[in-house]
Amino acid sequence: MVIEQVENRGERRFFSFLMMLATLSMTIWAIVCAMNMVAVIEKVHKDKEYDYDMFWLTAFFTVIITVLIFLLVDAR
């Protein structure tokens, strides 16, 4: 029982560290996501291929939403 509590504390510290790191880097993720969105909009306007930019836009958006959801869940 005590060993499980110690292991859980270690997992909580690691998760808290990851969430702190993700939260502090959120502005960087948001800026890159916005830049990719602008690039996609420009390429759509000029009828160019935008598969690569769309992939990164989706990846960054997914990371941002995931971090926000984990923050909301952790706040409870």
Rosetta constraint file for C-alpha pairs under 8 A:
AtomPair CA 1 CA 5 HARMONIC 6.47 0.50
AtomPair CA 2 CA 6 HARMONIC 6.30 0.50
AtomPair CA 3 CA 7 HARMONIC 6.19 0.50
AtomPair CA 4 CA 8 HARMONIC 6.07 0.50
AtomPair CA 5 CA 9 HARMONIC 6.21 0.50
AtomPair CA 6 CA 10 HARMONIC 6.38 0.50
AtomPair CA 7 CA 11 HARMONIC 6.29 0.50
AtomPair CA 8 CA 12 HARMONIC 6.06 0.50
AtomPair CA 9 CA 13 HARMONIC 6.15 0.50
AtomPair CA 10 CA 14 HARMONIC 6.27 0.50
AtomPair CA 11 CA 15 HARMONIC 6.08 0.50
AtomPair CA 12 CA 16 HARMONIC 5.92 0.50
AtomPair CA 13 CA 17 HARMONIC 6.06 0.50
AtomPair CA 14 CA 18 HARMONIC 6.26 0.50
AtomPair CA 15 CA 19 HARMONIC 6.14 0.50
AtomPair CA 16 CA 20 HARMONIC 6.07 0.50
AtomPair CA 17 CA 21 HARMONIC 6.15 0.50
AtomPair CA 18 CA 22 HARMONIC 6.04 0.50
AtomPair CA 19 CA 23 HARMONIC 5.92 0.50
AtomPair CA 19 CA 67 HARMONIC 7.26 0.50
AtomPair CA 19 CA 70 HARMONIC 7.86 0.50
AtomPair CA 19 CA 71 HARMONIC 7.34 0.50
AtomPair CA 20 CA 24 HARMONIC 6.11 0.50
AtomPair CA 21 CA 25 HARMONIC 6.21 0.50
AtomPair CA 22 CA 26 HARMONIC 6.04 0.50
AtomPair CA 22 CA 67 HARMONIC 6.70 0.50
AtomPair CA 23 CA 67 HARMONIC 7.26 0.50
AtomPair CA 25 CA 29 HARMONIC 6.50 0.50
AtomPair CA 26 CA 30 HARMONIC 6.10 0.50
AtomPair CA 26 CA 64 HARMONIC 6.98 0.50
AtomPair CA 27 CA 31 HARMONIC 6.11 0.50
AtomPair CA 28 CA 32 HARMONIC 6.22 0.50
AtomPair CA 29 CA 33 HARMONIC 6.04 0.50
AtomPair CA 29 CA 60 HARMONIC 6.33 0.50
AtomPair CA 29 CA 63 HARMONIC 7.98 0.50
AtomPair CA 29 CA 64 HARMONIC 6.85 0.50
AtomPair CA 30 CA 34 HARMONIC 6.10 0.50
AtomPair CA 30 CA 60 HARMONIC 7.72 0.50
AtomPair CA 30 CA 64 HARMONIC 7.32 0.50
AtomPair CA 31 CA 35 HARMONIC 6.17 0.50
AtomPair CA 32 CA 36 HARMONIC 6.17 0.50
AtomPair CA 32 CA 60 HARMONIC 7.54 0.50
AtomPair CA 33 CA 37 HARMONIC 6.18 0.50
AtomPair CA 33 CA 56 HARMONIC 7.79 0.50
AtomPair CA 33 CA 57 HARMONIC 5.58 0.50
AtomPair CA 33 CA 60 HARMONIC 5.66 0.50
AtomPair CA 33 CA 61 HARMONIC 6.49 0.50
AtomPair CA 34 CA 38 HARMONIC 6.25 0.50
AtomPair CA 35 CA 39 HARMONIC 6.26 0.50
AtomPair CA 36 CA 40 HARMONIC 6.13 0.50
AtomPair CA 36 CA 53 HARMONIC 6.05 0.50
AtomPair CA 36 CA 54 HARMONIC 7.55 0.50
AtomPair CA 36 CA 56 HARMONIC 7.12 0.50
AtomPair CA 36 CA 57 HARMONIC 5.58 0.50
AtomPair CA 37 CA 41 HARMONIC 6.17 0.50
AtomPair CA 37 CA 53 HARMONIC 7.97 0.50
AtomPair CA 37 CA 54 HARMONIC 7.96 0.50
AtomPair CA 37 CA 57 HARMONIC 6.40 0.50
AtomPair CA 38 CA 42 HARMONIC 6.16 0.50
AtomPair CA 39 CA 43 HARMONIC 6.17 0.50
AtomPair CA 39 CA 53 HARMONIC 7.11 0.50
AtomPair CA 40 CA 44 HARMONIC 6.05 0.50
AtomPair CA 40 CA 50 HARMONIC 6.04 0.50
AtomPair CA 40 CA 53 HARMONIC 6.19 0.50
AtomPair CA 40 CA 54 HARMONIC 6.63 0.50
AtomPair CA 41 CA 45 HARMONIC 6.10 0.50
AtomPair CA 42 CA 46 HARMONIC 6.26 0.50
AtomPair CA 43 CA 47 HARMONIC 5.86 0.50
AtomPair CA 43 CA 48 HARMONIC 5.00 0.50
AtomPair CA 43 CA 49 HARMONIC 6.78 0.50
AtomPair CA 43 CA 50 HARMONIC 6.25 0.50
AtomPair CA 44 CA 48 HARMONIC 6.17 0.50
AtomPair CA 44 CA 49 HARMONIC 7.76 0.50
AtomPair CA 44 CA 50 HARMONIC 7.34 0.50
AtomPair CA 50 CA 54 HARMONIC 6.02 0.50
AtomPair CA 51 CA 55 HARMONIC 6.22 0.50
AtomPair CA 52 CA 56 HARMONIC 6.62 0.50
AtomPair CA 53 CA 57 HARMONIC 6.09 0.50
AtomPair CA 54 CA 58 HARMONIC 6.09 0.50
AtomPair CA 55 CA 59 HARMONIC 6.19 0.50
AtomPair CA 56 CA 60 HARMONIC 6.04 0.50
AtomPair CA 57 CA 61 HARMONIC 6.02 0.50
AtomPair CA 58 CA 62 HARMONIC 6.03 0.50
AtomPair CA 59 CA 63 HARMONIC 6.32 0.50
AtomPair CA 60 CA 64 HARMONIC 6.23 0.50
AtomPair CA 61 CA 65 HARMONIC 6.19 0.50
AtomPair CA 62 CA 66 HARMONIC 6.00 0.50
AtomPair CA 63 CA 67 HARMONIC 6.16 0.50
AtomPair CA 64 CA 68 HARMONIC 6.25 0.50
AtomPair CA 65 CA 69 HARMONIC 6.12 0.50
AtomPair CA 66 CA 70 HARMONIC 6.19 0.50
AtomPair CA 67 CA 71 HARMONIC 6.13 0.50
AtomPair CA 68 CA 72 HARMONIC 6.25 0.50
AtomPair CA 69 CA 73 HARMONIC 6.17 0.50
AtomPair CA 70 CA 74 HARMONIC 5.91 0.50
AtomPair CA 71 CA 75 HARMONIC 6.03 0.50
AtomPair CA 72 CA 76 HARMONIC 6.91 0.50
